[in-house]
Amino acid sequence: MAGTISRLPDVGWMLRPLTGIPGVRHAVVVSEDGLRMGHDSAEGLTGEVSRLGVDEAESLAAACAALTVTSQSTVSLLFGDEAGVRQLMIESDSGFVLFTSAGQGASLGVATDTETDVGLVAQQMQLLVAKIGAHLSSQPRKSMGRPAS
C-alpha cells in the first residue's frame, strides 16, 4: 500500500510581528519531528546570517527539535513525566535563542541580538502562540500500518 506525503503549509507569514520587534533577527516554526513549518527574517539584517534561506531554516528546525526533546527528557527526569517544558532560552556571545511550545506538536524559535529585550520577545511569542496556536499545531502522523516482513 503506497502512502502519500503531504506538504506542511508554510506559516512564515505569521511570524512577521515577531521579526518586526527591534533586535529580533529570525523566527522559525518547527514540528516536533524537526520539519520546518515556516520561517521569517527581519528586514535589513547584516552579519553572518542576514537572511534564513530554506536550507538554513530546515537545519535550524532539526536542531530545534533536538533541543526540545532533550529539554523535555531533562524536565521529565527532574520533575516527572507529566511536567512539560514551557520555554527554553539559549544565551550566546552573539545573542539569544528562545523556544516555546506553539501548539500540539509544534515549537516556535526566535533568534535575537544581544541588546534585545528578551522579556518583551518572550511575551510577544506567547501572545502570538495564543492568537494563532491552532495554525501552528502539527497533527501527529498517521500510521501507515505494519511493514510486511
Secondary structure by P-SEA (a helix, b strand, c coil): cbbbbbbccccccccccccccccccbbbbbcccccccccccccccccccccccaaaaaaaaaaaaaaaaaaaaaaaacccccccccbbbbbcccbbbbbbbccccbbbbbbbccccaaaaaaaaaaaaaaacccccccccccccccccc
